Amino acid sequence: MSLFAHQLRSEQLVFWRSREAAIFIFVFPPMLFLLLGSVYGEGDIEGVPVTSYLVAGLLGYAVANTAFGGLTIQLVIRREYGILKRIRATPLPAWLYLGCVLASNLIVYVLQALLMLVLALMLYDADAPEAPLSLLVVLTVGAVAFAGLGFGLTGVIRSADAVAAVVNVVVLPMSFLSGAFGSTEGYPAALQTVSDVLPLTYFLDLTLAAYVDGQGPWEDPLAVAVVAAWGLGGYLVAARRFGWEPRDR
């Protein structure tokens, strides 16, 4: 346990000392929330402030940006720079190292979610979550599932130069199509069809249900199953394709 705590502390220090990682992974979603809140924050929907829907959507975007995108970028860069290879040659167990990377990523996401909640409550008069414990469960399940997708994508991307571009090409369209930045009701049928298979769509349904309607994830087992299935698929891909040796050489 002390070894896990030591490595987890190291992961946190490495993350927060990297200005680029802190800005892109941690700061960007709250900054985007501030911008969107300033533009669309007025009014309500059926008595619920628009900002309550907005913060729920941005919590979904944050899990895709941080637990999925941030993890992918971090691991691919470490692999291609030979860091993973050197770590694999140490007595540190592989499962413990990857567990610490995952735990560190989850800590960053939790802090990010708390920051956005504080901003929503203090600056935009959003309602507090109707079911905070259910929301916590949903965010945890979503973060673990999207981290699985991050591990899986890490095994597919071969170049450190390409990883940021690939992540953005995946995360931004998925966020728009899933409704992280607004309703998808006016989307063409073809885009609606794509939206219906994306894991972020179902994660946002669970987040909105917990935040706005006070519903637990057990009330929408289909959404939970879809998010979990995507996450499990990511971990299975990682089990076959994840590597510790640089590939872009």
Secondary structure as the mmCIF struct_conf table of DSSP 4:
data_model
#
loop_
_struct_conf.conf_type_id
_struct_conf.id
_struct_conf.beg_label_comp_id
_struct_conf.beg_label_asym_id
_struct_conf.beg_label_seq_id
_struct_conf.end_label_comp_id
_struct_conf.end_label_asym_id
_struct_conf.end_label_seq_id
HELX_RH_AL_P HELX_RH_AL_P1 SER A 2 ARG A 17
HELX_RH_AL_P HELX_RH_AL_P2 ARG A 19 ALA A 21
HELX_RH_PI_P HELX_RH_PI_P1 ALA A 22 VAL A 27
HELX_RH_AL_P HELX_RH_AL_P3 PHE A 28 TYR A 40
BEND BEND1 GLU A 42 GLY A 43
STRN STRN1 ASP A 44 ILE A 45
TURN_TY1_P TURN_TY1_P1 GLU A 46 GLY A 47
STRN STRN2 VAL A 48 PRO A 49
HELX_RH_AL_P HELX_RH_AL_P4 VAL A 50 ALA A 62
HELX_RH_PI_P HELX_RH_PI_P2 VAL A 63 GLY A 70
HELX_RH_AL_P HELX_RH_AL_P5 LEU A 71 GLU A 80
TURN_TY1_P TURN_TY1_P2 TYR A 81 GLY A 82
HELX_RH_AL_P HELX_RH_AL_P6 ILE A 83 ARG A 88
TURN_TY1_P TURN_TY1_P3 ALA A 89 ALA A 89
BEND BEND2 THR A 90 LEU A 92
HELX_RH_AL_P HELX_RH_AL_P7 ALA A 94 LEU A 123
BEND BEND3 TYR A 124 TYR A 124
HELX_LH_PP_P HELX_LH_PP_P1 ALA A 126 PRO A 129
BEND BEND4 GLU A 130 ALA A 131
HELX_RH_AL_P HELX_RH_AL_P8 PRO A 132 THR A 154
TURN_TY1_P TURN_TY1_P4 GLY A 155 VAL A 156
HELX_RH_AL_P HELX_RH_AL_P9 ALA A 160 SER A 178
TURN_TY1_P TURN_TY1_P5 GLY A 179 PHE A 181
BEND BEND5 GLY A 182 GLY A 182
TURN_TY1_P TURN_TY1_P6 GLU A 185 GLY A 186
BEND BEND6 TYR A 187 TYR A 187
HELX_RH_AL_P HELX_RH_AL_P10 ALA A 189 SER A 195
TURN_TY1_P TURN_TY1_P7 ASP A 196 VAL A 197
HELX_RH_AL_P HELX_RH_AL_P11 PRO A 199 TYR A 211
TURN_TY1_P TURN_TY1_P8 VAL A 212 VAL A 212
BEND BEND7 ASP A 213 ASP A 213
HELX_RH_3T_P HELX_RH_3T_P1 PRO A 217 GLU A 219
HELX_RH_AL_P HELX_RH_AL_P12 PRO A 221 ARG A 241
BEND BEND8 TRP A 244 GLU A 245
#
